[in-house]
Amino acid sequence: MHKRRQQITELVNTRGRIELQQLATHFNVSVQTIRTDVRVLAQQGLILRNHGEVLPFPHRENISYDQRRIRNAGGKRRIGSLCAQWLNGYQTLFLGTGSTVAELSAQLGALKGLQILTNNLHAARLLCGHPDCALTIAGGRVRQRDQDVIGGDALRFFQRYQADIAITSVGAMDDGGRLYDYNDDEVMAREAMLEQSRFHILLIDSSKFGTHAPCSAGRLEQYDLVVSDTPLPPRLHAGLKASGRNTLC
């Protein structure tokens, strides 16, 4: 994707509603150039345009993997880097679905002796080039749009193993720290990962803060470590600290 258009998408999804003139000023280009960018992005379903302004696309279902990958891409890279630096070699890891987890997988190359089990085919593809990683992937029906395996196939896969650490992401988090996702199949696979691991890490970028999705997926306090690109809301951070949980941002 054109670099400026990717930056427009990230900006709109991070800040919300923005006028075209503000975007033109921000990128030091003409309003007509911004109109062209916005028209292309709207046709791709990445943003909405409305009478001289743009706004995030309202989602009843989660957007496609390719759309999620560029949404707050810089924040996801930061999360991946922070988590990779925190991890050690010679660990067994469960990796869940999502673009943030895939970003982490691209940054694990320095860690030796990893054993990784995942239902995330994007992560698996990136890990195929890892110099010292034993990789096992879930079998079963592939969700082609997102290139992952969820539902009963993933549930049974994770139930067969034990891991030192489960690393997951979620679709949304409300202001009270309740977590959500877009379908029960994703929640089911994640619950199996948490049950079969000793330490739980949540990767959550700031575009998920203060949002909702249809399916309940637990609470922030279920995770031993929460990694985000910006600080959590103060009340949530204080609650985690009081319960002995840690955060990285």
ABEGO torsion letter per residue (X at the ends): XBAAAAAAAAAAAAAEBBBAAAAAAAAGBBAAAAAAAAAAAAAAGABBBBGGBBBBBBBABBBBAAAAAABGAAAAAAAAAAAAAABBBGBBBBBBBEAAAAAAAAAAAABBGBBBBBABAAAAAAAAABABBBBBBBBEBBBAAAGBBBEAAAAAAAAABBBABBBBBBABBBAAGBBBBABAAAAAAAAAAAAABABBBBBBBAAABGBBBABBAEBAAABABBBBABBBBAAAAAAAAAAGBBBBX
